[in-house]
Amino acid sequence: AMLLHPLWSSLRPTQWVKNLIVFAGLIFSRHFDQADSVLRSLGAFAIFCVLASAIYLFNDIRDRETDRAHPQKQTRPIASGTLPLSVAAMAAVLLTLIGFAGAWMLGRALLLTVAIYALLNAAYSLGLKRLPVIDVMVVATGFVLRAVAGAEAIEVEISPWLAGCTLLLALFLGFGKRRWELVALGDQATSHRAA
């Protein structure tokens, strides 16, 4: 029970809001009056929530040493030691398996998109996040993959306009955030984020 709070905190449930883009296919195809489509969309949303949490755990395990030297990140459960590495690693594996099993149950197309999303995020954690411009492109692509997955879950065609607008909005927000970090942090910006 003592580990539940640090584990829950490490899953970063506040970040799950980013997965709401999964519902774009449901909304724009006007299938929200069909119970099966709504349930499949909720399933896709849940899949991306568990996978995102697994990726956060993986990232925090990898970055625990650098996080310990960071004024804010040093309080993260894995960096501070309140969440044991073994528990974090087990939770990451379990969540990944749950996410893939759920995607497999909802269809092959969704499973493929989920696999690409997971691999892209693993590559991001392993080094792409340190490459300027590429880091924002990867994050933006993650949003497009979520939108595509939402359409695949209910078996509707994804509009090129939806994919394009999702990408452009995600790029705008991503580059806006990096610009804000540069302005706000000045010379300390690179110590906060390598890219």
C-alpha positions, 0 to 999 in steps of 0.5 A, a space after each residue: 500500500 505504501 508503494 501505491 502513491 509513488 507508483 500512481 504518481 509515476 504513471 502521470 495520470 494528469 498526462 492522460 488528457 493528451 490521449 483524448 485525441 483518440 476520440 477525434 475519429 468518433 466525433 468527426 465520423 458522428 459515431 458517438 450514438 453507436 454504443 459499440 463505437 463508443 466502447 471501442 473508442 474508450 478501449 483505445 483511450 485506455 490502451 494509450 493511457 496504459 502505454 503512455 504510463 509504461 513509457 513514463 516509467 521506462 523514461 524515469 528508470 533510464 533518466 533516474 541519475 540525471 533526474 537526481 541532479 535536477 532541482 524539480 525532477 529529483 523528487 520523482 518517485 524513481 529518482 528519489 528512491 520512494 519507488 523501487 526500480 524493480 517495482 517500476 520495471 515490473 509495472 512498465 512491462 505489465 502495462 505494456 503487455 496490457 496495452 498490446 493485448 488490448 490493441 490486439 483484441 481491437 484489431 490488427 490495424 490498431 495493434 500495428 499503430 500502437 506498436 509504432 507508437 510504442 517503438 517511436 516513444 522508446 526511441 525518443 526515450 533512448 536518444 531522440 529527445 536530445 535532438 533539436 527539432 526531431 524531438 518535437 517532430 516525434 512528439 507531434 507524430 505521437 499525436 497523429 498516431 493517437 488520432 489514427 488509432 482512434 479511427 482504426 478502433 472504430 474502423 472509419 477512414 481517417 481524414 487527411 485533414 484531421 491528420 494534417 491539422 493534428 500534426 500542425 497543432 501538435 508542432 505549434 504547441 511543441 515548438 511554442 513550449 520549447 520557445 517558452 523554455 528558451 525565453 524563461 530559462 535563458 542560459 539554463 535552458 540546456 541544463 533543463 532540456 538538451 534539445 
